[in-house]
Amino acid sequence: MTASSDNASPRRRARPAARAGHPSPAGAPAGSPGPALAEVLVAAAEAVRAVLDGSSLTEALARTPAPLRPAAQALSFHAMRTLGRARAVKRALIPRDPAEPLLDALLLVAFALLAADAPGAGADYAPHTVVDQAVNAAAGKRRLAPFKGLVNGSLRRFLREREAVLARLAGNDEAAWNHPAWWVKRLRAEYPGQWQDILRAADRAPVLTLRANRRRIGRDALIERFAAEGLPALPAGESGIVLPQARPVQQLPGFAEGWWSVQDAAAQLAAPLLQPRDGMRVLDACAAPGGKTAHLLELADLDLLALDVDAARLARVDDNLARLGLAARTRAADVADLDAWWDGRPFDAVLADVPCTASGIVRRHPDIRWLRREDDVGRTAALQARIADALWRVVAPGGKLLYATCSIFQAEGVNQAEAFAARHPEARRLPAPGQLLPQAASERPGEQHDGFFYALFAKV
Ligand SMILES: C[S@@+](CC[C@H](N)C(=O)[O-])C[C@H]1O[C@@H](n2cnc3c(N)ncnc32)[C@H](O)[C@@H]1O
């Protein structure tokens, strides 16, 4: 799991400087002027454009110039969380998508700010400041300059006709829930009593959850060390602590010393479910970046092989283990191709944290919902089944396979586990949490978690 990266959320910045068109960069002293809002709008529009063209927001923001990045990150996160409504507003006022892709994205970012619902939800900027700065943004960029009249006219028209435009969006699921319509339809069908709560939870700013490395420091001692630094934290599960306000992880004590890792509370359930004991032969089949590999090794002295098909991501497993003072064998391989990597010796425990649509972690990664396509769900489920079937062959008699995904779609969870059990009569289901749903109703910080699915099988 990666750190929540929206700790510069515009919700938390309401400084006078921001109202004057200068957002203060995250981490800068209050009142210190940041870059002009016009520059930030262009940088955020470039990031949003990249996502609409298929890039992840993390990759896109890595290309943003460093001085603009914190403010561009805050705006682009906000735009991702409100893109459904912003797009519907834009189409109500400008029915044909502009031919210039960056203009389209600039309009989306500006409408995301202007159409925000609640005061504070991206509304740190006075509406007329947003309009003026968006026009400046267009004027200052050669590709956009011919369209500054369109920017000015459409944004001002929205300010004049706001209520009437928003009223025309009634019944538009994408605008109402800020998720693609197919996503809303799927959740409505799969969770008739909970879908609204799940969607609402997706738009809350996430807490920051860490896992104490018990080889270095216990959970409660870690809470005390953070408290001594003025960082209140709550316990979450056996090894977890929650910081109600996300922060840049580099600013927290003990990272370099390997005291902790960033890991969501639901993800922290994986390693204990396999009940690792000293000397066990364990396979972490889809290991990168190594969050669960490290947790397994924190719990017991294991003979552990960590595989991942992506060699670059696998390098992060080595880095993370070194920081935490842990060791495993790592190998880049397609886990379903047993001939390529398996020496024929079975494993006592296998963790299959399979690739998935990541529909359970949209709170931390609000771009995911716009990157996925409906047919990704079936394609991903087929890959998961292929991986799970291959892995079942490497489990020792009496050994266990833990199937895990950070998805909330049933094709990747409940249905997948049932189909697996039907294909493998020698697989006995053991108690496991099943589907965990992120829900707005259980929003106490210590109880927040991502959407996850777990099924545990023993080979009889
Ligand atoms: C959900 S992530 C794993 C997260 C990891 N277990 C952790 O806790 O940090 C899924 C991983 O599966 C890997 N993967 C996808 N297809 C694979 C395959 N055929 N064989 C091995 N790894 C694969 C991806 O590269 C990705 O790193």
The ligand as a Tripos MOL2 file, in Angstrom:
@<TRIPOS>MOLECULE
LIG
   27    29     1     0     0
SMALL
NO_CHARGES

@<TRIPOS>ATOM
      1 C1         -1.9660   -6.1590   -5.2460 C.3       1 LIG1
      2 S1         -0.3590   -6.0400   -5.8260 S.3       1 LIG1
      3 C2          0.5400   -6.8340   -4.5390 C.3       1 LIG1
      4 C3          0.7400   -5.9980   -3.3020 C.3       1 LIG1
      5 C4          1.6910   -6.6600   -2.3260 C.3       1 LIG1
      6 N1          1.2670   -7.9980   -1.9640 N.3       1 LIG1
      7 C5          1.8840   -5.8520   -1.0580 C.2       1 LIG1
      8 O1          1.2400   -6.1230   -0.0450 O.co2     1 LIG1
      9 O2          2.7010   -4.9270   -1.0720 O.co2     1 LIG1
     10 C6         -0.3480   -7.2630   -7.0730 C.3       1 LIG1
     11 C7          1.0290   -7.5510   -7.6400 C.3       1 LIG1
     12 O3          0.8730   -8.6660   -8.5350 O.3       1 LIG1
     13 C8          1.8530   -8.5500   -9.5240 C.3       1 LIG1
     14 N2          1.4790   -9.4680  -10.6210 N.ar      1 LIG1
     15 C9          0.5580   -9.2920  -11.5940 C.ar      1 LIG1
     16 N3          0.4950  -10.3700  -12.3920 N.ar      1 LIG1
     17 C10         1.3980  -11.2540  -11.9030 C.ar      1 LIG1
     18 C11         1.8150  -12.5520  -12.3100 C.ar      1 LIG1
     19 N4          1.2630  -13.1590  -13.3710 N.pl3     1 LIG1
     20 N5          2.7860  -13.1540  -11.5980 N.ar      1 LIG1
     21 C12         3.3520  -12.5300  -10.5260 C.ar      1 LIG1
     22 N6          3.0000  -11.3080  -10.1030 N.ar      1 LIG1
     23 C13         2.0280  -10.6830  -10.7810 C.ar      1 LIG1
     24 C14         1.8340   -7.0710   -9.8640 C.3       1 LIG1
     25 O4          3.0480   -6.6850  -10.4800 O.3       1 LIG1
     26 C15         1.6310   -6.4450   -8.4800 C.3       1 LIG1
     27 O5          2.8690   -6.0640   -7.9300 O.3       1 LIG1
@<TRIPOS>BOND
     1     1     2 1
     2     2     3 1
     3     2    10 1
     4     3     4 1
     5     4     5 1
     6     5     6 1
     7     5     7 1
     8     7     8 2
     9     7     9 1
    10    10    11 1
    11    11    12 1
    12    11    26 1
    13    12    13 1
    14    13    14 1
    15    13    24 1
    16    14    15 ar
    17    14    23 ar
    18    15    16 ar
    19    16    17 ar
    20    17    18 ar
    21    17    23 ar
    22    18    19 1
    23    18    20 ar
    24    20    21 ar
    25    21    22 ar
    26    22    23 ar
    27    24    25 1
    28    24    26 1
    29    26    27 1
@<TRIPOS>SUBSTRUCTURE
     1 LIG1         1 GROUP 0 **** ****
